[in-house]
Amino acid sequence: MERYDLIIVGTGPAGISAAITAKIRKKSFLLIGSARLSEKVQKAHTVSNYPGLGPVGGEQMQKAFLDHLAQMEIEITEDKITLIYPMGEYFSLQGMNGMYESRSIILAAGMAPSRMLPGEEPMVGRGVSYCATCDAPLYKGKTAAVVAYSAEDEHEADFMAEYASKVFYFPQYKEEVHVKDGIEVIREAPKEIKGGFKADTLVTSGSEYKVDGIFILRESVMPSQLVPGLEMEEGHVAVKRDMSTNIPGFFACGDITGKPYQYIKAAGEGNVAALSAVGYLDKLGKA
Ligand SMILES: Cc1cc2nc3c(=O)[nH]c(=O)nc-3n(C[C@H](O)[C@H](O)[C@H](O)COP(=O)(O)OP(=O)(O)OC[C@H]3O[C@@H](n4cnc5c(N)ncnc54)[C@H](O)[C@@H]3O)c2cc1C
């Protein structure tokens, strides 16, 4: 497996800016996220406070970012990272589409749109999962609930149905749902997860569902779930001014590090994080 100098997780302004600087500094890197970049860019009505762009709509801003990436020959690796393991001198990343390795990391994954459900945290790995692709085979012949916050995750429910005997699908978005026949689509909001040693019940706004596994597919995975041992501060990743975290070689930038939630702050931090990662890699090379 190729081991990159740097992997940037997230394709909002923070991750894009970090990638541009990594490219200028000639590092081998991957930019992992979505080809549509970030919903928070795409959906903005009018952006008036980003220097050089004038008042623009979100879609125009998205196009400007995509054009810039194309001009610099930076490709996006489309994947969602579900776990990052610090391994000492490198990091191992588990994505929905594969595994990756890198000497340093920049986490630019934005802020999770929703808080954890009551009962969710203690059940992670015990009936609660964030990746159907990774864990679906464990639910062969069983009942699973899939809570999805984006239509992009419908294929995860379809994949789940190849193993589970019964799949309840709880879309938390407005668009029409297109999942395989046999999957029961329920328009209710998740409220709580219950169970003993293992999660066994999803409580919703309308009812309670007895299940063997609950898959929660948010656009952003909580940083503390994504990276074991990552220090947090009031719900954000704790960083120093150089965007370093408590884990050597691991940097964070953008909304995930705290307020104000602004494009230019995210892009600025992305630049700082990339320069700090370059400094870290240079030291690693000399060690
Ligand atoms: C409707 C709206 C309007 C706004 N208007 C303005 C404005 O006018 N001016 C302003 O300055 N700010 C505005 N903001 C705030 C701005 O959108 C955010 O501050 C900015 O997008 C943060 O950038 P980011 O790169 O940190 O994160 P995001 O833009 O949230 O990008 C994070 C990216 O990471 C990806 N990602 C998350 N988890 C993973 C994972 N596990 N694996 C791979 N990829 C992952 C996401 O899919 C996303 O692409 C607005 C926000 C909204 C919602």
The ligand as an ORCA input file, in Angstrom:
! r2SCAN-3c Opt
* xyz 0 1
  C     -26.177     27.913      4.595
  C     -24.807     28.396      5.026
  C     -24.351     29.641      4.651
  C     -23.099     30.073      5.045
  N     -22.691     31.315      4.666
  C     -21.449     31.745      5.014
  C     -20.977     33.030      4.559
  O     -21.678     33.774      3.882
  N     -19.716     33.399      4.919
  C     -18.875     32.592      5.648
  O     -17.740     32.955      5.882
  N     -19.321     31.372      6.087
  C     -20.567     30.936      5.795
  N     -20.999     29.697      6.238
  C     -20.094     28.871      7.072
  C     -19.145     28.040      6.192
  O     -19.943     27.266      5.345
  C     -18.223     27.151      7.011
  O     -17.549     27.921      7.984
  C     -17.184     26.455      6.100
  O     -17.796     25.720      5.086
  C     -16.279     25.571      6.934
  O     -15.359     24.943      6.099
  P     -14.668     23.567      6.508
  O     -13.739     23.262      5.368
  O     -14.135     23.647      7.866
  O     -15.849     22.509      6.581
  P     -16.994     22.100      5.576
  O     -17.261     23.143      4.563
  O     -18.113     21.657      6.433
  O     -16.379     20.879      4.789
  C     -16.102     19.669      5.431
  C     -15.950     18.592      4.373
  O     -15.474     17.389      4.976
  C     -16.179     16.288      4.454
  N     -16.109     15.228      5.440
  C     -16.646     15.218      6.679
  N     -16.343     14.075      7.311
  C     -15.606     13.360      6.446
  C     -15.023     12.081      6.516
  N     -15.133     11.329      7.625
  N     -14.343     11.615      5.451
  C     -14.218     12.364      4.317
  N     -14.770     13.604      4.203
  C     -15.446     14.081      5.248
  C     -17.584     16.836      4.230
  O     -18.292     16.030      3.340
  C     -17.239     18.196      3.656
  O     -16.957     18.048      2.305
  C     -22.265     29.252      5.857
  C     -22.731     27.994      6.244
  C     -23.982     27.559      5.847
  C     -24.461     26.192      6.291
*
